[in-house]
Amino acid sequence: MLVLSFAHDTMCYVMTLFSVLVAGGDTLVHTVVNAIVKKTQFDNGIVLGGKESLQSCLQPIGIIPCGVSNVIAHTVHGTSDMVTAALDIVYGESCALHLLARKVANLILETMLCLLG
């Protein structure tokens, strides 16, 4: 198991992983998702500042809620309970989340998870 001590460590480790388990709050989940988006675009030869459309990210992410509000985990699992979230992951429960990217002059400024049903 890989344990990251700081959110900014994620990019270098995500480059070699097939699936990711995030135990943390919304900020850490968002940081990991951003790293996965960047990795996917890099792997497909897409320049983030370019005019190309972004490629879909199909890397599975498990989320264990350990933060303050845990909005993302609650949206995915229907609860903020760590045990229920862990069981969902073990039993292979999954859902798709949409990622929005905000661009200015073809430069991606930020990405956001769309949590609407």
N, C-alpha and C positions, 0 to 999 in steps of 0.2 A: 504494500500500500504506500502511496506517495502522500506525504503530508507537507503542505505548503504553509510556511509561517507568515508570509506577507502576500497580499493580493498581487503585487507587481511581479512576483516570482512566477506567475502562472504561464506567461507567454512561452518561456523557454521549455517548460515541461509539457505543455499541451501539444507541442510540435511532434511528440513521439507517441501519444496515447490514442487508443481506439475508442475508449469510453472514459467518462469522467464522473466521479462522485464528489459532489460539493457539500461539505458540512459547514454551513455558515448562514449568513443573512443575505439580504437582497443585494448589497453592495458586492459581496464576493461572488455571488451567482452572476451578476451583471459583468463583472471583470472577467470571469471565466468564459462567459458567452462571447464577449468581445474578442478574447484571445482565439477562440474557436473560429469566429468569423474571419479574423485576419489570417489564420492558418489556412482556412479553406480557400480564400481568395488567392493567397500566395501559391498554394498547391495547383490552382487552376490558371496561373499566370495572369491574374487580373490585378492591375495596379489600382490601389484604393483611391487614388486621385484621378483616375482615368474616367472615360465615358462609358465603359462597359457596365452591364447590369451585374449585380452581385449574384454569385452562385449560392444555391441552397446548401445549408449545413445539415448533414444527416448524422453527425456524431451524437450518440446517446449521452445524456447528462442526467445523473441521479442527484436529487436535491434532498438533503437532510436539514430541516429547519433548526438553526442554532443562533439566529440573530434576534433582533428586537421585534420587528414587525412581521417578518417572514411572509410578505404578500405573495411573492412568486411561488414559494412552496405551498402556500394555502391554495393558490389557484390551480396548481398541478395536482395536489393530493386531496384537496377539499378539507384539509385540516392543517394545523401547525404542530401537531403531535409528532415527535421524533420517531417513536416506535411505529406508528402507522405509516409514516413516510418510508421508513426502512423496509417494512413489509411490502409496501407497494413496489419498491425497487426489486426486492428479492423475487417477488411473484411476476415481475415483468410488466407491470402496469405502465402505460405510456400515453402521452398526448403530444400533439404538435403545438408549438408556440410560434407566433409570428414575430419577426424582427423588423423593425422600422429603422431606416437610416436617414439621417438629415444631412443633406449635401448643400454646400455653397460653392459655386464656381467649380463643380465636379470634385470637390474635396469632401470626404466624409468627415463631418465634425463629431458626430456621436451616433450611437445606436441605442434603440430602446426596445424593450420587450413589449409586445402588445398582449395585454392580459384580458381582452374582451372575449366573451364566449362565442 
